[in-house]
Amino acid sequence: MPTIIEVKPLENFILWVRYSDAVSGYINVKSFITGGISKALLDEQYFKQVHIDEFGGICWDNGFDFCPNVVRDLITK
């Protein structure tokens, strides 16, 4: 299974993600910010702190995350 090797935060809650097999694309995180721990992502500076976790997903330090399979589905559909 290809792994996420790069994630870049862009404006308007968009992330650009690239996989080890060269598949890349954009996901809009805005619709996933519904309250609870996701609410922290509304702070632009916090949103920009996205990184790849030890399981290959993308996450923020507060525990909000996306698994790599979900991310791949979002960018390839």
PDB file of N, H, CA, C and O in Angstrom:
ATOM      1  N   MET A   1       0.845  -1.190   0.000  1.00  0.00           N
ATOM      2  CA  MET A   1       0.000   0.000   0.000  1.00  0.00           C
ATOM      3  C   MET A   1       0.884   1.245   0.000  1.00  0.00           C
ATOM      4  O   MET A   1       1.764   1.375   0.850  1.00  0.00           O
ATOM      5  N   PRO A   2       0.661   2.150  -0.933  1.00  0.00           N
ATOM      6  CA  PRO A   2       1.416   3.397  -0.958  1.00  0.00           C
ATOM      7  C   PRO A   2       1.187   4.199   0.331  1.00  0.00           C
ATOM      8  O   PRO A   2       0.119   4.127   0.939  1.00  0.00           O
ATOM      9  N   THR A   3       2.186   4.945   0.725  1.00  0.00           N
ATOM     10  H   THR A   3       3.053   5.003   0.231  1.00  0.00           H
ATOM     11  CA  THR A   3       2.097   5.738   1.948  1.00  0.00           C
ATOM     12  C   THR A   3       2.123   7.229   1.636  1.00  0.00           C
ATOM     13  O   THR A   3       2.644   7.650   0.603  1.00  0.00           O
ATOM     14  N   ILE A   4       1.563   8.010   2.529  1.00  0.00           N
ATOM     15  H   ILE A   4       1.140   7.668   3.368  1.00  0.00           H
ATOM     16  CA  ILE A   4       1.627   9.467   2.401  1.00  0.00           C
ATOM     17  C   ILE A   4       3.051   9.888   2.715  1.00  0.00           C
ATOM     18  O   ILE A   4       3.597   9.533   3.760  1.00  0.00           O
ATOM     19  N   ILE A   5       3.647  10.645   1.809  1.00  0.00           N
ATOM     20  H   ILE A   5       3.203  10.934   0.961  1.00  0.00           H
ATOM     21  CA  ILE A   5       5.019  11.093   2.033  1.00  0.00           C
ATOM     22  C   ILE A   5       5.130  12.613   2.169  1.00  0.00           C
ATOM     23  O   ILE A   5       6.178  13.135   2.548  1.00  0.00           O
ATOM     24  N   GLU A   6       4.035  13.319   1.854  1.00  0.00           N
ATOM     25  H   GLU A   6       3.183  12.895   1.547  1.00  0.00           H
ATOM     26  CA  GLU A   6       4.080  14.780   1.958  1.00  0.00           C
ATOM     27  C   GLU A   6       2.677  15.325   2.126  1.00  0.00           C
ATOM     28  O   GLU A   6       1.729  14.853   1.498  1.00  0.00           O
ATOM     29  N   VAL A   7       2.559  16.329   2.988  1.00  0.00           N
ATOM     30  H   VAL A   7       3.329  16.712   3.499  1.00  0.00           H
ATOM     31  CA  VAL A   7       1.293  17.038   3.161  1.00  0.00           C
ATOM     32  C   VAL A   7       1.616  18.520   3.322  1.00  0.00           C
ATOM     33  O   VAL A   7       2.508  18.897   4.082  1.00  0.00           O
ATOM     34  N   LYS A   8       0.876  19.351   2.596  1.00  0.00           N
ATOM     35  H   LYS A   8       0.151  19.045   1.979  1.00  0.00           H
ATOM     36  CA  LYS A   8       1.080  20.801   2.664  1.00  0.00           C
ATOM     37  C   LYS A   8      -0.258  21.483   2.904  1.00  0.00           C
ATOM     38  O   LYS A   8      -1.212  21.270   2.155  1.00  0.00           O
ATOM     39  N   PRO A   9      -0.330  22.304   3.947  1.00  0.00           N
ATOM     40  CA  PRO A   9      -1.551  23.075   4.167  1.00  0.00           C
ATOM     41  C   PRO A   9      -1.590  24.281   3.224  1.00  0.00           C
ATOM     42  O   PRO A   9      -0.585  24.963   3.022  1.00  0.00           O
ATOM     43  N   LEU A  10      -2.754  24.523   2.661  1.00  0.00           N
ATOM     44  H   LEU A  10      -3.570  23.969   2.825  1.00  0.00           H
ATOM     45  CA  LEU A  10      -2.962  25.663   1.775  1.00  0.00           C
ATOM     46  C   LEU A  10      -4.048  26.550   2.388  1.00  0.00           C
ATOM     47  O   LEU A  10      -4.489  26.304   3.510  1.00  0.00           O
ATOM     48  N   GLU A  11      -4.468  27.557   1.672  1.00  0.00           N
ATOM     49  H   GLU A  11      -4.109  27.757   0.761  1.00  0.00           H
ATOM     50  CA  GLU A  11      -5.517  28.448   2.162  1.00  0.00           C
ATOM     51  C   GLU A  11      -6.880  27.772   2.121  1.00  0.00           C
ATOM     52  O   GLU A  11      -7.084  26.793   1.403  1.00  0.00           O
ATOM     53  N   ASN A  12      -7.806  28.312   2.904  1.00  0.00           N
ATOM     54  H   ASN A  12      -7.640  29.107   3.487  1.00  0.00           H
ATOM     55  CA  ASN A  12      -9.208  27.885   2.910  1.00  0.00           C
ATOM     56  C   ASN A  12      -9.403  26.413   3.278  1.00  0.00           C
ATOM     57  O   ASN A  12     -10.270  25.736   2.726  1.00  0.00           O
ATOM     58  N   PHE A  13      -8.585  25.928   4.217  1.00  0.00           N
ATOM     59  H   PHE A  13      -7.881  26.478   4.666  1.00  0.00           H
ATOM     60  CA  PHE A  13      -8.729  24.576   4.764  1.00  0.00           C
ATOM     61  C   PHE A  13      -8.448  23.469   3.748  1.00  0.00           C
ATOM     62  O   PHE A  13      -8.985  22.367   3.857  1.00  0.00           O
ATOM     63  N   ILE A  14      -7.615  23.766   2.777  1.00  0.00           N
ATOM     64  H   ILE A  14      -7.179  24.661   2.689  1.00  0.00           H
ATOM     65  CA  ILE A  14      -7.233  22.790   1.761  1.00  0.00           C
ATOM     66  C   ILE A  14      -5.875  22.190   2.125  1.00  0.00           C
ATOM     67  O   ILE A  14      -4.960  22.899   2.544  1.00  0.00           O
ATOM     68  N   LEU A  15      -5.763  20.874   1.956  1.00  0.00           N
ATOM     69  H   LEU A  15      -6.507  20.298   1.615  1.00  0.00           H
ATOM     70  CA  LEU A  15      -4.484  20.185   2.101  1.00  0.00           C
ATOM     71  C   LEU A  15      -4.110  19.563   0.764  1.00  0.00           C
ATOM     72  O   LEU A  15      -4.955  19.004   0.064  1.00  0.00           O
ATOM     73  N   TRP A  16      -2.826  19.667   0.418  1.00  0.00           N
ATOM     74  H   TRP A  16      -2.140  20.121   0.986  1.00  0.00           H
ATOM     75  CA  TRP A  16      -2.293  18.943  -0.722  1.00  0.00           C
ATOM     76  C   TRP A  16      -1.529  17.755  -0.163  1.00  0.00           C
ATOM     77  O   TRP A  16      -0.707  17.909   0.740  1.00  0.00           O
ATOM     78  N   VAL A  17      -1.802  16.566  -0.701  1.00  0.00           N
ATOM     79  H   VAL A  17      -2.470  16.442  -1.434  1.00  0.00           H
ATOM     80  CA  VAL A  17      -1.211  15.334  -0.182  1.00  0.00           C
ATOM     81  C   VAL A  17      -0.572  14.569  -1.338  1.00  0.00           C
ATOM     82  O   VAL A  17      -1.127  14.499  -2.435  1.00  0.00           O
ATOM     83  N   ARG A  18       0.617  13.991  -1.073  1.00  0.00           N
ATOM     84  H   ARG A  18       1.068  14.048  -0.182  1.00  0.00           H
ATOM     85  CA  ARG A  18       1.293  13.178  -2.077  1.00  0.00           C
ATOM     86  C   ARG A  18       1.647  11.820  -1.474  1.00  0.00           C
ATOM     87  O   ARG A  18       2.122  11.726  -0.343  1.00  0.00           O
ATOM     88  N   TYR A  19       1.404  10.783  -2.255  1.00  0.00           N
ATOM     89  H   TYR A  19       1.018  10.859  -3.174  1.00  0.00           H
ATOM     90  CA  TYR A  19       1.700   9.400  -1.861  1.00  0.00           C
ATOM     91  C   TYR A  19       3.004   8.914  -2.495  1.00  0.00           C
ATOM     92  O   TYR A  19       3.512   9.513  -3.442  1.00  0.00           O
ATOM     93  N   SER A  20       3.524   7.832  -1.961  1.00  0.00           N
ATOM     94  H   SER A  20       3.112   7.345  -1.192  1.00  0.00           H
ATOM     95  CA  SER A  20       4.788   7.268  -2.443  1.00  0.00           C
ATOM     96  C   SER A  20       4.703   6.753  -3.882  1.00  0.00           C
ATOM     97  O   SER A  20       5.736   6.571  -4.528  1.00  0.00           O
ATOM     98  N   ASP A  21       3.510   6.521  -4.387  1.00  0.00           N
ATOM     99  H   ASP A  21       2.671   6.669  -3.862  1.00  0.00           H
ATOM    100  CA  ASP A  21       3.353   6.068  -5.774  1.00  0.00           C
ATOM    101  C   ASP A  21       3.044   7.222  -6.730  1.00  0.00           C
ATOM    102  O   ASP A  21       2.586   7.002  -7.851  1.00  0.00           O
ATOM    103  N   ALA A  22       3.299   8.446  -6.279  1.00  0.00           N
ATOM    104  H   ALA A  22       3.671   8.625  -5.368  1.00  0.00           H
ATOM    105  CA  ALA A  22       3.130   9.682  -7.059  1.00  0.00           C
ATOM    106  C   ALA A  22       1.690  10.155  -7.193  1.00  0.00           C
ATOM    107  O   ALA A  22       1.454  11.193  -7.812  1.00  0.00           O
ATOM    108  N   VAL A  23       0.723   9.441  -6.642  1.00  0.00           N
ATOM    109  H   VAL A  23       0.915   8.598  -6.139  1.00  0.00           H
ATOM    110  CA  VAL A  23      -0.656   9.946  -6.612  1.00  0.00           C
ATOM    111  C   VAL A  23      -0.666  11.151  -5.675  1.00  0.00           C
ATOM    112  O   VAL A  23      -0.114  11.097  -4.576  1.00  0.00           O
ATOM    113  N   SER A  24      -1.289  12.222  -6.112  1.00  0.00           N
ATOM    114  H   SER A  24      -1.738  12.266  -7.004  1.00  0.00           H
ATOM    115  CA  SER A  24      -1.401  13.413  -5.265  1.00  0.00           C
ATOM    116  C   SER A  24      -2.733  14.089  -5.541  1.00  0.00           C
ATOM    117  O   SER A  24      -3.375  13.844  -6.563  1.00  0.00           O
ATOM    118  N   GLY A  25      -3.127  14.933  -4.621  1.00  0.00           N
ATOM    119  H   GLY A  25      -2.605  15.131  -3.792  1.00  0.00           H
ATOM    120  CA  GLY A  25      -4.373  15.648  -4.799  1.00  0.00           C
ATOM    121  C   GLY A  25      -4.690  16.520  -3.613  1.00  0.00           C
ATOM    122  O   GLY A  25      -3.909  16.634  -2.668  1.00  0.00           O
ATOM    123  N   TYR A  26      -5.848  17.129  -3.679  1.00  0.00           N
ATOM    124  H   TYR A  26      -6.483  17.037  -4.446  1.00  0.00           H
ATOM    125  CA  TYR A  26      -6.280  18.102  -2.690  1.00  0.00           C
ATOM    126  C   TYR A  26      -7.492  17.579  -1.936  1.00  0.00           C
ATOM    127  O   TYR A  26      -8.351  16.904  -2.503  1.00  0.00           O
ATOM    128  N   ILE A  27      -7.548  17.902  -0.643  1.00  0.00           N
ATOM    129  H   ILE A  27      -6.850  18.450  -0.182  1.00  0.00           H
ATOM    130  CA  ILE A  27      -8.761  17.648   0.129  1.00  0.00           C
ATOM    131  C   ILE A  27      -9.141  18.922   0.863  1.00  0.00           C
ATOM    132  O   ILE A  27      -8.288  19.659   1.358  1.00  0.00           O
ATOM    133  N   ASN A  28     -10.428  19.158   0.920  1.00  0.00           N
ATOM    134  H   ASN A  28     -11.121  18.560   0.519  1.00  0.00           H
ATOM    135  CA  ASN A  28     -10.966  20.298   1.658  1.00  0.00           C
ATOM    136  C   ASN A  28     -11.403  19.789   3.024  1.00  0.00           C
ATOM    137  O   ASN A  28     -12.340  18.998   3.131  1.00  0.00           O
ATOM    138  N   VAL A  29     -10.727  20.242   4.050  1.00  0.00           N
ATOM    139  H   VAL A  29      -9.966  20.885   3.962  1.00  0.00           H
ATOM    140  CA  VAL A  29     -10.973  19.774   5.407  1.00  0.00           C
ATOM    141  C   VAL A  29     -12.159  20.499   6.046  1.00  0.00           C
ATOM    142  O   VAL A  29     -12.688  20.028   7.053  1.00  0.00           O
ATOM    143  N   LYS A  30     -12.578  21.607   5.498  1.00  0.00           N
ATOM    144  H   LYS A  30     -12.148  21.990   4.680  1.00  0.00           H
ATOM    145  CA  LYS A  30     -13.620  22.453   6.092  1.00  0.00           C
ATOM    146  C   LYS A  30     -14.871  21.662   6.484  1.00  0.00           C
ATOM    147  O   LYS A  30     -15.411  21.865   7.572  1.00  0.00           O
ATOM    148  N   SER A  31     -15.327  20.782   5.628  1.00  0.00           N
ATOM    149  H   SER A  31     -14.888  20.617   4.744  1.00  0.00           H
ATOM    150  CA  SER A  31     -16.565  20.054   5.921  1.00  0.00           C
ATOM    151  C   SER A  31     -16.404  19.063   7.072  1.00  0.00           C
ATOM    152  O   SER A  31     -17.400  18.572   7.604  1.00  0.00           O
ATOM    153  N   PHE A  32     -15.173  18.764   7.459  1.00  0.00           N
ATOM    154  H   PHE A  32     -14.364  19.162   7.026  1.00  0.00           H
ATOM    155  CA  PHE A  32     -14.919  17.849   8.565  1.00  0.00           C
ATOM    156  C   PHE A  32     -14.759  18.573   9.901  1.00  0.00           C
ATOM    157  O   PHE A  32     -14.643  17.931  10.944  1.00  0.00           O
ATOM    158  N   ILE A  33     -14.752  19.898   9.873  1.00  0.00           N
ATOM    159  H   ILE A  33     -14.847  20.419   9.025  1.00  0.00           H
ATOM    160  CA  ILE A  33     -14.633  20.692  11.099  1.00  0.00           C
ATOM    161  C   ILE A  33     -16.036  20.933  11.634  1.00  0.00           C
ATOM    162  O   ILE A  33     -16.735  21.851  11.205  1.00  0.00           O
ATOM    163  N   THR A  34     -16.431  20.093  12.577  1.00  0.00           N
ATOM    164  H   THR A  34     -15.864  19.347  12.926  1.00  0.00           H
ATOM    165  CA  THR A  34     -17.818  20.111  13.051  1.00  0.00           C
ATOM    166  C   THR A  34     -17.941  20.372  14.551  1.00  0.00           C
ATOM    167  O   THR A  34     -19.050  20.328  15.083  1.00  0.00           O
ATOM    168  N   GLY A  35     -16.867  20.636  15.227  1.00  0.00           N
ATOM    169  H   GLY A  35     -15.966  20.672  14.795  1.00  0.00           H
ATOM    170  CA  GLY A  35     -16.899  20.851  16.670  1.00  0.00           C
ATOM    171  C   GLY A  35     -15.923  19.917  17.358  1.00  0.00           C
ATOM    172  O   GLY A  35     -15.144  19.229  16.698  1.00  0.00           O
ATOM    173  N   GLY A  36     -15.960  19.889  18.666  1.00  0.00           N
ATOM    174  H   GLY A  36     -16.593  20.448  19.202  1.00  0.00           H
ATOM    175  CA  GLY A  36     -15.033  19.046  19.409  1.00  0.00           C
ATOM    176  C   GLY A  36     -13.593  19.408  19.097  1.00  0.00           C
ATOM    177  O   GLY A  36     -13.253  20.585  18.975  1.00  0.00           O
ATOM    178  N   ILE A  37     -12.743  18.388  18.968  1.00  0.00           N
ATOM    179  H   ILE A  37     -13.020  17.432  19.067  1.00  0.00           H
ATOM    180  CA  ILE A  37     -11.330  18.673  18.723  1.00  0.00           C
ATOM    181  C   ILE A  37     -11.081  19.240  17.331  1.00  0.00           C
ATOM    182  O   ILE A  37     -10.062  19.895  17.111  1.00  0.00           O
ATOM    183  N   SER A  38     -11.983  19.004  16.394  1.00  0.00           N
ATOM    184  H   SER A  38     -12.810  18.472  16.573  1.00  0.00           H
ATOM    185  CA  SER A  38     -11.782  19.548  15.049  1.00  0.00           C
ATOM    186  C   SER A  38     -11.882  21.066  15.022  1.00  0.00           C
ATOM    187  O   SER A  38     -11.335  21.703  14.123  1.00  0.00           O
ATOM    188  N   LYS A  39     -12.568  21.650  15.990  1.00  0.00           N
ATOM    189  H   LYS A  39     -13.012  21.132  16.721  1.00  0.00           H
ATOM    190  CA  LYS A  39     -12.765  23.106  16.033  1.00  0.00           C
ATOM    191  C   LYS A  39     -11.437  23.868  16.072  1.00  0.00           C
ATOM    192  O   LYS A  39     -11.355  24.997  15.590  1.00  0.00           O
ATOM    193  N   ALA A  40     -10.404  23.253  16.644  1.00  0.00           N
ATOM    194  H   ALA A  40     -10.471  22.335  17.036  1.00  0.00           H
ATOM    195  CA  ALA A  40      -9.086  23.904  16.722  1.00  0.00           C
ATOM    196  C   ALA A  40      -8.529  24.215  15.336  1.00  0.00           C
ATOM    197  O   ALA A  40      -7.728  25.137  15.180  1.00  0.00           O
ATOM    198  N   LEU A  41      -8.947  23.454  14.337  1.00  0.00           N
ATOM    199  H   LEU A  41      -9.597  22.705  14.464  1.00  0.00           H
ATOM    200  CA  LEU A  41      -8.438  23.657  12.986  1.00  0.00           C
ATOM    201  C   LEU A  41      -8.930  24.958  12.353  1.00  0.00           C
ATOM    202  O   LEU A  41      -8.400  25.387  11.328  1.00  0.00           O
ATOM    203  N   LEU A  42      -9.924  25.577  12.947  1.00  0.00           N
ATOM    204  H   LEU A  42     -10.355  25.229  13.779  1.00  0.00           H
ATOM    205  CA  LEU A  42     -10.400  26.868  12.450  1.00  0.00           C
ATOM    206  C   LEU A  42      -9.355  27.960  12.627  1.00  0.00           C
ATOM    207  O   LEU A  42      -9.390  28.979  11.938  1.00  0.00           O
ATOM    208  N   ASP A  43      -8.423  27.744  13.556  1.00  0.00           N
ATOM    209  H   ASP A  43      -8.395  26.916  14.116  1.00  0.00           H
ATOM    210  CA  ASP A  43      -7.302  28.669  13.736  1.00  0.00           C
ATOM    211  C   ASP A  43      -6.289  28.366  12.628  1.00  0.00           C
ATOM    212  O   ASP A  43      -5.719  27.276  12.582  1.00  0.00           O
ATOM    213  N   GLU A  44      -6.072  29.326  11.746  1.00  0.00           N
ATOM    214  H   GLU A  44      -6.535  30.212  11.784  1.00  0.00           H
ATOM    215  CA  GLU A  44      -5.220  29.116  10.581  1.00  0.00           C
ATOM    216  C   GLU A  44      -3.813  28.652  10.960  1.00  0.00           C
ATOM    217  O   GLU A  44      -3.248  27.775  10.307  1.00  0.00           O
ATOM    218  N   GLN A  45      -3.255  29.238  12.006  1.00  0.00           N
ATOM    219  H   GLN A  45      -3.714  29.950  12.537  1.00  0.00           H
ATOM    220  CA  GLN A  45      -1.908  28.843  12.422  1.00  0.00           C
ATOM    221  C   GLN A  45      -1.881  27.395  12.911  1.00  0.00           C
ATOM    222  O   GLN A  45      -0.923  26.665  12.654  1.00  0.00           O
ATOM    223  N   TYR A  46      -2.927  26.989  13.609  1.00  0.00           N
ATOM    224  H   TYR A  46      -3.705  27.581  13.818  1.00  0.00           H
ATOM    225  CA  TYR A  46      -2.999  25.602  14.062  1.00  0.00           C
ATOM    226  C   TYR A  46      -3.205  24.654  12.880  1.00  0.00           C
ATOM    227  O   TYR A  46      -2.582  23.595  12.820  1.00  0.00           O
ATOM    228  N   PHE A  47      -4.067  25.027  11.951  1.00  0.00           N
ATOM    229  H   PHE A  47      -4.574  25.888  12.000  1.00  0.00           H
ATOM    230  CA  PHE A  47      -4.311  24.218  10.753  1.00  0.00           C
ATOM    231  C   PHE A  47      -3.004  23.916  10.024  1.00  0.00           C
ATOM    232  O   PHE A  47      -2.810  22.810   9.520  1.00  0.00           O
ATOM    233  N   LYS A  48      -2.118  24.896   9.969  1.00  0.00           N
ATOM    234  H   LYS A  48      -2.276  25.794  10.378  1.00  0.00           H
ATOM    235  CA  LYS A  48      -0.850  24.752   9.263  1.00  0.00           C
ATOM    236  C   LYS A  48       0.112  23.783   9.948  1.00  0.00           C
ATOM    237  O   LYS A  48       1.149  23.442   9.378  1.00  0.00           O
ATOM    238  N   GLN A  49      -0.210  23.338  11.152  1.00  0.00           N
ATOM    239  H   GLN A  49      -1.052  23.615  11.616  1.00  0.00           H
ATOM    240  CA  GLN A  49       0.666  22.426  11.890  1.00  0.00           C
ATOM    241  C   GLN A  49       0.403  20.957  11.551  1.00  0.00           C
ATOM    242  O   GLN A  49       0.863  20.070  12.270  1.00  0.00           O
ATOM    243  N   VAL A  50      -0.316  20.691  10.484  1.00  0.00           N
ATOM    244  H   VAL A  50      -0.690  21.411   9.899  1.00  0.00           H
ATOM    245  CA  VAL A  50      -0.604  19.324  10.046  1.00  0.00           C
ATOM    246  C   VAL A  50       0.701  18.586   9.770  1.00  0.00           C
ATOM    247  O   VAL A  50       1.674  19.180   9.306  1.00  0.00           O
ATOM    248  N   HIS A  51       0.711  17.295  10.059  1.00  0.00           N
ATOM    249  H   HIS A  51      -0.080  16.813  10.436  1.00  0.00           H
ATOM    250  CA  HIS A  51       1.882  16.470   9.780  1.00  0.00           C
ATOM    251  C   HIS A  51       1.459  15.013   9.566  1.00  0.00           C
ATOM    252  O   HIS A  51       0.297  14.654   9.762  1.00  0.00           O
ATOM    253  N   ILE A  52       2.403  14.205   9.172  1.00  0.00           N
ATOM    254  H   ILE A  52       3.346  14.496   9.013  1.00  0.00           H
ATOM    255  CA  ILE A  52       2.161  12.779   8.947  1.00  0.00           C
ATOM    256  C   ILE A  52       2.462  12.050  10.244  1.00  0.00           C
ATOM    257  O   ILE A  52       3.525  12.236  10.836  1.00  0.00           O
ATOM    258  N   ASP A  53       1.518  11.213  10.689  1.00  0.00           N
ATOM    259  H   ASP A  53       0.655  11.062  10.208  1.00  0.00           H
ATOM    260  CA  ASP A  53       1.732  10.500  11.952  1.00  0.00           C
ATOM    261  C   ASP A  53       2.459   9.170  11.727  1.00  0.00           C
ATOM    262  O   ASP A  53       2.754   8.794  10.593  1.00  0.00           O
ATOM    263  N   GLU A  54       2.739   8.477  12.818  1.00  0.00           N
ATOM    264  H   GLU A  54       2.499   8.783  13.739  1.00  0.00           H
ATOM    265  CA  GLU A  54       3.500   7.224  12.748  1.00  0.00           C
ATOM    266  C   GLU A  54       2.752   6.097  12.038  1.00  0.00           C
ATOM    267  O   GLU A  54       3.354   5.081  11.691  1.00  0.00           O
ATOM    268  N   PHE A  55       1.443   6.265  11.819  1.00  0.00           N
ATOM    269  H   PHE A  55       0.954   7.090  12.101  1.00  0.00           H
ATOM    270  CA  PHE A  55       0.641   5.263  11.122  1.00  0.00           C
ATOM    271  C   PHE A  55       0.437   5.607   9.652  1.00  0.00           C
ATOM    272  O   PHE A  55      -0.244   4.877   8.932  1.00  0.00           O
ATOM    273  N   GLY A  56       1.022   6.713   9.203  1.00  0.00           N
ATOM    274  H   GLY A  56       1.576   7.306   9.787  1.00  0.00           H
ATOM    275  CA  GLY A  56       0.917   7.105   7.805  1.00  0.00           C
ATOM    276  C   GLY A  56      -0.268   7.978   7.471  1.00  0.00           C
ATOM    277  O   GLY A  56      -0.508   8.287   6.303  1.00  0.00           O
ATOM    278  N   GLY A  57      -1.011   8.377   8.484  1.00  0.00           N
ATOM    279  H   GLY A  57      -0.816   8.126   9.432  1.00  0.00           H
ATOM    280  CA  GLY A  57      -2.130   9.284   8.273  1.00  0.00           C
ATOM    281  C   GLY A  57      -1.682  10.721   8.443  1.00  0.00           C
ATOM    282  O   GLY A  57      -0.515  10.984   8.733  1.00  0.00           O
ATOM    283  N   ILE A  58      -2.602  11.646   8.263  1.00  0.00           N
ATOM    284  H   ILE A  58      -3.550  11.432   8.027  1.00  0.00           H
ATOM    285  CA  ILE A  58      -2.289  13.050   8.522  1.00  0.00           C
ATOM    286  C   ILE A  58      -3.009  13.455   9.789  1.00  0.00           C
ATOM    287  O   ILE A  58      -4.136  13.030  10.043  1.00  0.00           O
ATOM    288  N   CYS A  59      -2.343  14.286  10.588  1.00  0.00           N
ATOM    289  H   CYS A  59      -1.428  14.632  10.382  1.00  0.00           H
ATOM    290  CA  CYS A  59      -2.896  14.602  11.900  1.00  0.00           C
ATOM    291  C   CYS A  59      -2.417  15.959  12.409  1.00  0.00           C
ATOM    292  O   CYS A  59      -1.549  16.611  11.829  1.00  0.00           O
ATOM    293  N   TRP A  60      -3.025  16.339  13.508  1.00  0.00           N
ATOM    294  H   TRP A  60      -3.731  15.809  13.979  1.00  0.00           H
ATOM    295  CA  TRP A  60      -2.634  17.512  14.276  1.00  0.00           C
ATOM    296  C   TRP A  60      -2.366  17.037  15.697  1.00  0.00           C
ATOM    297  O   TRP A  60      -2.808  15.957  16.087  1.00  0.00           O
ATOM    298  N   ASP A  61      -1.650  17.834  16.463  1.00  0.00           N
ATOM    299  H   ASP A  61      -1.291  18.711  16.146  1.00  0.00           H
ATOM    300  CA  ASP A  61      -1.229  17.426  17.808  1.00  0.00           C
ATOM    301  C   ASP A  61      -2.372  17.177  18.785  1.00  0.00           C
ATOM    302  O   ASP A  61      -2.174  16.505  19.797  1.00  0.00           O
ATOM    303  N   ASN A  62      -3.559  17.702  18.507  1.00  0.00           N
ATOM    304  H   ASN A  62      -3.719  18.248  17.684  1.00  0.00           H
ATOM    305  CA  ASN A  62      -4.679  17.487  19.431  1.00  0.00           C
ATOM    306  C   ASN A  62      -5.361  16.134  19.217  1.00  0.00           C
ATOM    307  O   ASN A  62      -6.305  15.804  19.934  1.00  0.00           O
ATOM    308  N   GLY A  63      -4.900  15.351  18.249  1.00  0.00           N
ATOM    309  H   GLY A  63      -4.133  15.619  17.666  1.00  0.00           H
ATOM    310  CA  GLY A  63      -5.465  14.034  18.003  1.00  0.00           C
ATOM    311  C   GLY A  63      -6.402  13.951  16.814  1.00  0.00           C
ATOM    312  O   GLY A  63      -6.803  12.852  16.430  1.00  0.00           O
ATOM    313  N   PHE A  64      -6.761  15.072  16.223  1.00  0.00           N
ATOM    314  H   PHE A  64      -6.435  15.965  16.535  1.00  0.00           H
ATOM    315  CA  PHE A  64      -7.619  15.032  15.034  1.00  0.00           C
ATOM    316  C   PHE A  64      -6.795  14.475  13.879  1.00  0.00           C
ATOM    317  O   PHE A  64      -5.674  14.921  13.634  1.00  0.00           O
ATOM    318  N   ASP A  65      -7.358  13.498  13.171  1.00  0.00           N
ATOM    319  H   ASP A  65      -8.269  13.136  13.370  1.00  0.00           H
ATOM    320  CA  ASP A  65      -6.583  12.864  12.113  1.00  0.00           C
ATOM    321  C   ASP A  65      -7.455  12.295  11.004  1.00  0.00           C
ATOM    322  O   ASP A  65      -8.675  12.188  11.128  1.00  0.00           O
ATOM    323  N   PHE A  66      -6.786  11.935   9.922  1.00  0.00           N
ATOM    324  H   PHE A  66      -5.794  12.022   9.822  1.00  0.00           H
ATOM    325  CA  PHE A  66      -7.385  11.230   8.797  1.00  0.00           C
ATOM    326  C   PHE A  66      -6.499  10.034   8.493  1.00  0.00           C
ATOM    327  O   PHE A  66      -5.281  10.179   8.392  1.00  0.00           O
ATOM    328  N   CYS A  67      -7.091   8.855   8.345  1.00  0.00           N
ATOM    329  H   CYS A  67      -8.081   8.737   8.427  1.00  0.00           H
ATOM    330  CA  CYS A  67      -6.283   7.681   8.003  1.00  0.00           C
ATOM    331  C   CYS A  67      -5.893   7.772   6.523  1.00  0.00           C
ATOM    332  O   CYS A  67      -6.597   8.408   5.738  1.00  0.00           O
ATOM    333  N   PRO A  68      -4.783   7.145   6.141  1.00  0.00           N
ATOM    334  CA  PRO A  68      -4.312   7.264   4.760  1.00  0.00           C
ATOM    335  C   PRO A  68      -5.283   6.721   3.726  1.00  0.00           C
ATOM    336  O   PRO A  68      -5.323   7.221   2.602  1.00  0.00           O
ATOM    337  N   ASN A  69      -6.067   5.711   4.078  1.00  0.00           N
ATOM    338  H   ASN A  69      -6.035   5.305   4.992  1.00  0.00           H
ATOM    339  CA  ASN A  69      -7.028   5.165   3.119  1.00  0.00           C
ATOM    340  C   ASN A  69      -8.153   6.153   2.824  1.00  0.00           C
ATOM    341  O   ASN A  69      -8.584   6.294   1.679  1.00  0.00           O
ATOM    342  N   VAL A  70      -8.621   6.831   3.862  1.00  0.00           N
ATOM    343  H   VAL A  70      -8.271   6.716   4.792  1.00  0.00           H
ATOM    344  CA  VAL A  70      -9.678   7.836   3.678  1.00  0.00           C
ATOM    345  C   VAL A  70      -9.139   8.995   2.838  1.00  0.00           C
ATOM    346  O   VAL A  70      -9.818   9.471   1.928  1.00  0.00           O
ATOM    347  N   VAL A  71      -7.934   9.444   3.138  1.00  0.00           N
ATOM    348  H   VAL A  71      -7.383   9.058   3.878  1.00  0.00           H
ATOM    349  CA  VAL A  71      -7.345  10.539   2.377  1.00  0.00           C
ATOM    350  C   VAL A  71      -7.239  10.155   0.901  1.00  0.00           C
ATOM    351  O   VAL A  71      -7.577  10.948   0.022  1.00  0.00           O
ATOM    352  N   ARG A  72      -6.775   8.953   0.640  1.00  0.00           N
ATOM    353  H   ARG A  72      -6.501   8.309   1.354  1.00  0.00           H
ATOM    354  CA  ARG A  72      -6.633   8.507  -0.756  1.00  0.00           C
ATOM    355  C   ARG A  72      -7.994   8.480  -1.465  1.00  0.00           C
ATOM    356  O   ARG A  72      -8.110   8.898  -2.617  1.00  0.00           O
ATOM    357  N   ASP A  73      -9.012   7.985  -0.767  1.00  0.00           N
ATOM    358  H   ASP A  73      -8.918   7.646   0.168  1.00  0.00           H
ATOM    359  CA  ASP A  73     -10.355   7.995  -1.350  1.00  0.00           C
ATOM    360  C   ASP A  73     -10.810   9.409  -1.666  1.00  0.00           C
ATOM    361  O   ASP A  73     -11.409   9.650  -2.714  1.00  0.00           O
ATOM    362  N   LEU A  74     -10.531  10.339  -0.773  1.00  0.00           N
ATOM    363  H   LEU A  74     -10.045  10.143   0.078  1.00  0.00           H
ATOM    364  CA  LEU A  74     -10.960  11.725  -0.979  1.00  0.00           C
ATOM    365  C   LEU A  74     -10.254  12.382  -2.161  1.00  0.00           C
ATOM    366  O   LEU A  74     -10.863  13.176  -2.878  1.00  0.00           O
ATOM    367  N   ILE A  75      -8.989  12.064  -2.372  1.00  0.00           N
ATOM    368  H   ILE A  75      -8.495  11.418  -1.789  1.00  0.00           H
ATOM    369  CA  ILE A  75      -8.270  12.744  -3.464  1.00  0.00           C
ATOM    370  C   ILE A  75      -8.410  12.035  -4.796  1.00  0.00           C
ATOM    371  O   ILE A  75      -8.072  12.615  -5.828  1.00  0.00           O
ATOM    372  N   THR A  76      -8.896  10.798  -4.814  1.00  0.00           N
ATOM    373  H   THR A  76      -9.170  10.327  -3.976  1.00  0.00           H
ATOM    374  CA  THR A  76      -9.010  10.100  -6.095  1.00  0.00           C
ATOM    375  C   THR A  76     -10.438  10.016  -6.608  1.00  0.00           C
ATOM    376  O   THR A  76     -10.662   9.478  -7.693  1.00  0.00           O
ATOM    377  N   LYS A  77     -11.398  10.522  -5.874  1.00  0.00           N
ATOM    378  H   LYS A  77     -11.216  10.959  -4.993  1.00  0.00           H
ATOM    379  CA  LYS A  77     -12.789  10.482  -6.333  1.00  0.00           C
ATOM    380  C   LYS A  77     -13.210  11.782  -6.944  1.00  0.00           C
ATOM    381  O   LYS A  77     -14.353  11.917  -7.382  1.00  0.00           O
TER     382      LYS A  77
END
